[in-house]
Amino acid sequence: MCMLVYGLSNIELDKIKKLNYKLIEITPDMCEMTLDDILNGIRLKVVNTNPIKAKVVLFNNFPEDEIKENIKNIREFVKNGIMAIVTPNSIKWEVNYLIKHLVEEREWFLKNRKE
């Protein structure tokens, strides 16, 4: 089990660290890597001149009950964050692509929920 986080403040990171799970912070210079590469410890330094402004928490290999409990807890201190599960498809995606996809999905959901 591992949480991957992106775009969180130091305060939010400290609170997530207190949950005592393996934690990988995805930084803007890692956004052209795939989730699989990151999970396997590969680190490529790439200049990212246009980092995406989003807060994202990804759950990798968590049991469903722990995902639900953690989402509930994390939502208390990460406002407007996107929570998602790493899937067999998304693990192959570059972080930039995944975050853009998640942001678009959230915007679509919020727009269509209001209608």
HELIX and SHEET records of a PDB file:
HELIX    1   1 ASN A   10  LYS A   17  1                                   8    
HELIX    2   2 PRO A   28  MET A   30  5                                   3    
HELIX    3   3 LEU A   35  LEU A   39  1                                   5    
HELIX    4   4 GLU A   64  ARG A   75  1                                  12    
HELIX    5   5 SER A   90  LYS A   92  5                                   3    
HELIX    6   6 VAL A   95  LYS A  114  1                                  20    
SHEET    1   A 4 LYS A  22  ILE A  26  0                                        
SHEET    2   A 4 CYS A   2  TYR A   6  1                                        
SHEET    3   A 4 VAL A  56  ASN A  60 -1                                        
SHEET    4   A 4 ILE A  82  ILE A  85  1                                        
END                                                                             
